[in-house]
Amino acid sequence: MLRKTITYFLSLYALMVVAVCNAQTAVIEFTNYKIENTLKPDSSLLKLLMPYTDSVHRSMNAVIGFSINGMVKKQPESALGNFMADCMKLMAELKFNQKVDIAFVNYGGMRSYIPKGEISIGKIYELMPFDNLIVIQKLSGKILQQFLDKMASRDGWPVSGLTMSIKDKKATHVLIDQKPLDENAIYVVANSDYIANGGDDCEILRAVPKINIGYLYRDALIEYIVSLNRQGKTIDAKTDNRIVYAN
């Protein structure tokens, strides 16, 4: 019986070896394709998209305001940053129906500039291409100081409602409504949901409760500029030493 069992397994092993030896290895072949601009446009597809393309172009090219001077981003402070931060503070107060002490704009989120002359909706999309929402948080003075130190370590961000100096990458001489920062006080702060949720290494804000009504910061900018234009006002933002480097 044992001899029959051994013979059976030896025969099975031999069959497996033969099967493996006879198996053909799959051959994978590649073909190189060169990408060039020689393809002709698909006229039927272009025709299909034309109504939508025309509509988008009309919307993006719509003029909503006028800027006296062109504004670009720079640190620690810029006219563009001040304009954007003031917009966030004012529109947050309007939409959330409460007083806002301070508003911040993430410097890295500003992706373009505002030109001198007419301002189109498309330019605001270039300036703020992300769907960031405005949120409200109530920060203790202690947490706010930590956030300002983080901001100072990155040479300052646009801010409204606050002045400060940067020394040794720390926020010093912080004044809120012309009063020194009080670590025991509570401040109502407007910020983007990206930063409030801990983005850009701002983890200290993640655990703080947020009020979110789904209001896009880009929409706030558009509404703010439209409102100014309806009042016959132009954009003429300036720097006013909100953030300076300490000697």
Order of alpha helices (4+ residues) and beta strands (2+ residues): alpha-alpha-beta-alpha-beta-beta-alpha-beta-alpha-beta-beta-beta-beta-beta-alpha-beta-alpha-beta
